[in-house]
Amino acid sequence: MTTADAWDGLRALFDIPSGITYLDAAFMTPIPRPVREAGEIGVATKAAPWLASRATFYEDVERLRDAAAALIGASAEDIAITAATSYGIATAAQNLPLTAGEAVLTMEGEHNSQVFAWMELAKRSGATHEELPRPEDGDWTRALLARIADGGKPRIAILALTAVHWTDGAALDLVAIGEAARGHGAALVLDGTQSVGVRPIDVRAVRPDFLAFAPYKWLLGPYGIGLLYAAPHRQAGRPLEEHTFSRVGADTLTNHYGRERRFMPGARRYDMGQRANLVTVPMAIAALRLVAALGPERIEAHLAPLSRRLAEGAAALGFAAPRRHAAHLLGLLMPGVDGGTLVAPLRERGVFVSAREGALRIGIHVYNDMADIERALAALGAVSRPSR
């Protein structure tokens, strides 16, 4: 079997009808069959709780830590199980210092789940929440580096960024930004929901303080669960919740519950209370293991020619994409046209995309091929001509 055949065969893992061209992974991906089956087993376990044991609430949680750590170059000790990306961001905001006169910096148009916690922290601290304007040349990295080094403005104490902008796929050089942040004494918090799994990231190279991400998009996993990487020097902080299950010895309790306050080692103190969900945790394990087996580097290489063709074809129709966009996600803009007006007409033609901040947002994954891109371009040409 050739490499191309192997990638083509992946579509069979997904129940995508032949008439559907699904290009909306940035919204949510369909789950592959092994992930669905893991969830079905979990439902069966909940239906027969007499089959569950104390180990049920700990062993899979640790397997999920292992699977998440393997994708980002971390240790299982560095991973917390959370309810959502916003939960991870809130945990980071609770454990990073910010004082009056300093600033926390986010990017213009960033997702509110990354922004709201910093707005509140800045308000409480008497600090400034600053949004970096979208650079005219599209080079977010250069703009961020320039702002970090700008001594004429409030010192950036916290950089709260995303590896790939959620509206249009504009990509950042996280290694360069991480180095600059450390050089200026700024903490780095990343939202990896639109990138982890399809765009390689190694926390040993980037060295963020926190990295939050959710599995229901590019990691092909379930909704309702999140993951948080906390750097070793950020693992002694205060969790959002106070519960039993992340305390020393909790995994052996069966009858008498004491008042042990010491936490289990590493980032486990940041776990949410109902972390051992019998359905979502096994699904997330299966999904992350599948993505790891495929390899984020190979997934990115597989998607790069598809997004390149999409950008070139869209340009011929009068659309523009970010010059530095990720291989898996790009937003298309046309002067005078709100991308949101094209979503429904495209859906009528079997092409599923979304729109964010005026950009027609297209997210591709392993179940897509060049035929999908050509169908999308043909449909895009048909629906955009009346607006041109």
C-alpha positions, 0 to 999 in steps of 0.5 A, a space after each residue: 500500500 502506498 502512502 497515498 493509499 494509506 491516507 485515502 483509507 482513513 476516510 473509511 474510519 468516518 461516517 461521512 456520506 459521499 455527498 458531503 464535503 466536510 471542511 469545517 474541522 475548526 468548528 468540530 470534527 466527526 469522530 472516527 469509528 474507534 473513538 465512537 466505539 470507545 464511547 459506546 463501551 463507556 456508556 455500557 459501563 455506566 449502564 452497569 456500574 457494578 462492573 466499575 471499580 475504584 481503578 475505573 476512576 484513575 487508570 483511564 485518567 492516567 492513560 489520558 495524561 500519557 496520550 496528551 503528553 506524548 503529543 506535545 513533548 511533555 510528561 504525564 506529570 505536566 497534564 491536567 484534565 479539565 472541563 474545557 479550554 476556558 477552564 485551563 485558561 482560567 486556571 492559568 489566570 489564577 496562577 500568574 502574577 499581574 500587577 498595576 502598571 503591567 499589561 496582559 497582551 492578546 491578539 485582535 479578534 481572539 476567541 473570547 474563551 482566551 480573552 475574558 479571563 485576562 480582562 477580568 484579571 487585569 481589572 482586578 489587578 489594576 493592570 492593562 488588557 491590551 489587544 495587539 492590532 492585526 498587522 497589515 502584513 499579516 505577520 503576527 510573529 513580527 508584530 508580537 516581538 516588536 510589542 514585547 520589546 517596546 519599552 515605551 509601553 507598559 511591560 508585558 507580564 503575560 502573553 495570552 496567545 494562540 498558535 493559529 488564529 481561530 478566524 483565519 488560520 494565521 500562524 505564529 512562530 511559537 519558539 521565537 515568541 517563547 524565547 522573547 517572552 522569557 527574555 523580557 520576563 513575561 509568562 506565555 499562555 497558549 490556546 492550542 485548541 485550533 492547532 494541537 494534533 495537526 500542527 506540531 508543537 513541542 513544549 520543550 522548545 516553546 516552553 509555555 507556562 500553560 497550554 490549554 486545548 480541547 480534543 473535539 476539533 483537530 484531535 478527533 475526540 469528544 466534546 466536554 473535556 479539556 487538557 491543560 499543560 502546566 510547566 513544572 515551575 507552575 505546578 504548585 499553584 491554586 486549582 479552581 476546585 477543591 475536591 478529593 480526587 487529586 489528593 494523595 491517597 485518594 486512589 486507594 480510598 474505599 470506605 473512610 475519607 480523611 482530610 488529606 490536603 496534599 495534592 498528588 504530584 505534578 499538574 494533577 491538582 488542576 484536574 476538574 472534579 468529575 475528571 473520570 468521565 466514563 464516556 469522554 475519557 476513553 473517547 479522548 484516549 482513543 482519539 489522541 492515540 490515533 492522532 499520535 499514530 498518524 503523527 502531527 508532522 505527517 498530518 500537516 504534510 498531508 494537508 499542506 498541498 490541499 490548503 495550498 490548492 485551496 488558497 490558489 483556487 480561491 485567489 483566482 475567484 477573488 478571495 484572499 487568504 493569510 500569507 502565513 496560514 497553517 496547513 489545516 485552517 485558512 480564512 478567505 476574504 473578499 472585499 465587500 463580501 461577508 463570508 457568513 452570507 456564503 455558508 448556507 449556499 455552500 451547504 446547499 451544494 454539500 460543502 460544509 464550512 463556517 464563517 468567523 469575523 467576515 472570513 469564510 473559514 475552512 478547516 481540513 483534516 485527514 478525511 479530506 482529499 484533493 477531490 474535496 478541495 476541487 468540489 469546494 472551489 467549484 461550489 465557491 465559484 458558483 455562490 460567489 459570482 453573483 456577489 462579484 
